[in-house]
Amino acid sequence: MKITKRQLRGIIREERARLLGEEYPLGGGPGPASWQAFEEAAWNAAAAMVEAGAEPGNVRLAMIETLAEILHEIEDPNRSYTYDF
């Protein structure tokens, strides 16, 4: 199944609206800058992968797996949160 960039944006926009209405932000509004930066980075990564020929479902699974790994590491009480980029 092929999907256009426009269709991907529409899907992401719909999911974002649904999630924002259900979960975040807690006080309403667009959320903190860090959340907005995360959304933009995720959007750009997903769009780049789809444009490179990846199936949207595979992109979704890869992003979910990556986020699960990140959250697992965050839950580790011995983990340091200092990163050098």
C-alpha positions in Angstrom: 0.0 0.0 0.0 1.4 3.3 -1.0 0.5 6.5 0.8 1.2 10.1 -0.2 2.9 12.7 1.9 -0.4 14.6 2.1 -2.2 11.4 3.3 0.4 10.8 5.9 0.1 14.3 7.2 -3.7 14.0 7.4 -3.3 10.7 9.3 -0.8 12.2 11.7 -3.0 15.3 12.1 -6.0 13.2 13.0 -4.1 11.0 15.4 -2.5 14.0 17.0 -5.9 15.7 17.5 -7.3 12.5 19.0 -4.4 12.0 21.4 -4.3 15.6 22.5 -8.0 15.4 23.2 -7.6 12.2 25.3 -4.2 12.5 27.0 -2.2 15.7 26.5 -1.8 18.4 27.4 -3.2 18.1 30.8 -4.1 21.7 31.1 -5.2 22.3 27.5 -3.3 24.3 24.9 -0.5 23.3 22.6 1.8 21.8 25.2 5.3 22.6 26.2 8.0 23.4 23.6 9.7 20.1 24.3 6.5 18.2 23.4 6.1 20.3 20.2 9.8 19.6 19.3 9.2 15.9 19.8 6.1 15.9 17.6 8.0 17.8 14.9 10.9 15.4 15.0 8.6 12.3 14.9 6.6 13.9 12.0 9.8 14.5 10.0 11.2 11.1 10.7 8.0 9.3 9.7 7.6 11.4 6.5 11.2 10.8 5.5 10.8 7.0 6.0 7.6 6.9 3.9 9.1 9.0 1.2 12.1 6.6 1.1 9.6 3.8 0.4 8.8 2.3 3.8 5.3 1.1 4.4 3.4 3.4 6.8 2.5 0.4 9.0 6.1 -0.6 9.3 7.1 3.0 10.1 4.4 3.1 12.8 5.7 -0.2 14.4 9.3 1.0 14.3 8.4 4.3 16.0 6.3 2.5 18.7 9.2 0.0 19.3 11.7 2.9 19.6 9.5 4.8 22.0 8.9 1.7 24.1 12.7 1.2 24.4 13.2 4.9 25.4 10.4 4.6 28.0 11.9 1.4 29.4 15.3 3.1 29.8 13.7 6.2 31.4 12.0 3.9 34.0 15.5 2.5 35.0 16.3 4.2 38.4 20.0 3.8 37.7 19.9 5.6 34.4 21.7 8.9 33.8 19.9 11.4 31.7 22.9 13.4 30.6 23.5 13.1 26.9 26.3 14.5 24.7 25.1 15.2 21.1 
